[in-house]
Amino acid sequence: MKTIEEIFLAQVKKCENKTQMYAVSDLLVLDIINSDPRVLSCDRRHANGYCTWRISIFANEYHFGKELGAILNSINITTHDEDKDFTPEDLREDIDEKVTEWLADKWENQ
């Protein structure tokens, strides 16, 4: 079984311009956001400071691939909202930024 990383890197190799690469990136972000909670979820940990929480992503590297999984696992935010149950959708902008930057680098250096 191929990882999400392998599938999307194969698509990026076929891109002839940045517009096509950005379209692939948009599809990848959508695929990530809609992943099964067993392979992608958010984790809440108490951070330093009064009522401060660190929300981070858990991404299964066997599903997403080693490099993409590491990128997703590096995403985190700090919040004071202790009542909200965060989902990957809440971190969409951060996911989009990191994934697009990673795919753009792969496309430019192929």
Secondary structure, DSSP 8 states (H G I E B T S, - for coil): ---HHHHHHHHHHT--SHHHHHHHHHHHHHHHHTS-TTTEEEEEEE-SSTT-EEEEEEE-HHHH-HHHHHHHHT-EEEE--SS----GGGGHHHHHHHHHHHHHHHHHT-
